[in-house]
Amino acid sequence: MAPIDWLMIAAYFALLFGIAWWVILKGKDTADDYFLAGRNLGWFIVGASIFASNIGSEHLVGLAGSGCTDGVAMAHYELHAWCLLVLAWVFVPFYSRSKVFTMPEFLEKRYNETSRWFLSIISLVAYVFTKVAVGIFAGGIVFRTLLPDVQLDLGFTVIDSFWLGSILVIVLTGLYTILGGLRAVAYTEAVQTIILIGGSVLVTYFGLKALGGWGELRAICGSDMFNLWKPLVPEGMQGTWAPVMEENRIAWYFNGNYPWLGMLFCAPIIGLWYWCTDQYIVQRALGAPNEQQARRGSICAAFFKLLPVFIFIIPGMICIALAQSGKLDVLKDALYTAGEIDTDKCQAAFPLLVKHVLPVGVRGIVVAGLLAALMSSLSGVFNASSTLFTMDFYSKFRPQASQHQLVWIGRVATAVMVVIGLLWIPVIQGARGLYDYLQGVQGYLAPPIFVVFFLGVFMKRINSAGCLATLVVGFILGIFRMAIDTPVALKMTGFENGYTEGSFFWIINNIYFQYYSLLITIVCVILAITVSRMTTAPDEQRISGLTYETITDEHRRESRRSWDWRELSASILLLVCILAAYLYFTG
């Protein structure tokens, strides 16, 4: 890091906190302004904020790492940008009409108060296990790679660059998030989106330049790493889609490597849950003044979402190609252990390119982009968590609380989430890969939420009893698998060396996470429909406008006035771009 690089980083922070301070001065001390930016966010701010919140540590570190080891396999998740069209066209009208603060609050309107509380608990648990801890952990990896020799000696212990980086990212992000709420988060994220995209494009450009161009990348990596479907088909099947029988069992059910069945059915479930029902994402759409701005913002975010394939996965592939070609021996030393690619070391692929490929000055811009992604992701989840806790719990127990008290409690909740996230980092350090960890946990927690929202909107017969049964059973099944997978659980149960092969715990632990997620989804769908049919039907007057079967003519006319040919054309263009990407990365 040269002085000019530090100057670029300083300029980034000056710009960021200048915008944050301007927004904070404009803000009001009310819950509506703090948690939803006064419902006054324009479509570009909504779209850029959604993208910046999504593109955080798991992409900079985990997605580039997966590109380093598996090529474009994980692009399946990124090409699910079409899920944002489902948010734009299917769910935005319902959310806009309901005028809710949180997704659990929408469940209360659709089902009952108990469902709201239970979803709030599930969401907060999910944020601790995924977004908060993963964001902190990835921030530490970036700092450890770029500044490995930096440390702080406290006398009784030495804090290395990993923990210094994690703490620094948390403190700086928490500062403007706690003070400014969603308005500060959204506006700073819009700026961070521009810096992040610009910086990542520079990494791809200079990486390809060092390698010798796109053709050289394809030649070194080979067709398999550029094939979306190759990692989904087992060895010896020659591209067929059939499952493999091995020792009287279907091999894909145990320790698979991105099997096509899971990608085809499970990945969209996780995607639709995340983009359409997760408070962390949808809160930006809730901050729009009307249905039109919320829809346009969601479509805008969908176009942004196509970029990670080229600005995160491809740099990961460039990194391993530079190592294999011998053009940068330092990368081979950094990525290999005993002559084999080390999955854990590959988590540092993106910051390694920044460190060894970028010229002076440009490196500072890209590091600012790295920090932008880490901070935007954390600020989004901090604000979402405080909104859930304050509006779904505290305001219920203290209905007479003033607007000032609600805002203050939201700030306290943010600080608590940070501490819990720090405590969870050691567990993540035992995971195979950051992106794998994230997708696994989301796969266990997403199914029941996906089921109650989608069935709730499309089937008016689903009632509160069916919703609650689905959430409870689905959550228990997900937590059960997470507990079995956690290294801490192995030590507590005396299985330090792993579960006994063939035992019940061993079978559960070895079922591929996507198949287990599909199992939870099937159980939840059956449970929701069965329990609802066995109990009293919901009051149609109470759920009016909250399901497709109860939408009035006035609702339809109002929604139709909110879009024209521009939104429709943009949506079609997005689908064409996704199809083109699938065709290019196939075969």
Buried (B, 14 or more C-beta within 10 A) or exposed (E): BEEBBEEBBEEBEEBBBEBBBEBBEBBEEBBBBBBBBBBBBBBBBBBBBBBBBBBBBBBBBBBBBBBBBBBBBBBBBBBBBBBBBBBBBBBBBBBBBBEBBBBBBBBBBBBBBBBBBBBBBBBBBBBBBBBBBBBBBBBBBBBBBBBEEBEEEEEEEEBBBBBBBBBBBBEBBBBBBBBBBBBBBBBBBBBBBEBBBBBBBBBBBBBBEBBBEEEBBBBBBEEEBBBBBBBBBBEEEEEEEEBBEEEEEEBBBBEBEBBBBBBEBBBBBBBBBBBBBBBBBBBBBBBBBEBBBBBBBBBBBBBBBBBBBBBBBBBBBBBBBBBBBEBBEEBBEBBBEEEEBBBBBBBBBBBBBBBBBBEEEBBBBBBBBBBBBBBBBBBBBBBBBBBBBBBBBBBEEEEEBEBEBBBBBBBEBBEEBBEBBBEBBEBBBEBEBBBBBBBBBBBBBBBBBBBBBBBBBEBBBBBBBBBBBBBBBBBEBBBBBBBBBBEEBBEEEEBEEEBEEEEEBBBBBBBBBBBBBBBBBEBBBEBBBEBBEEEEEBEEEEBEBBBEEBBEEEBEEBBEEBBEEEBEEBBEEBEEBBEEBBEEBEE
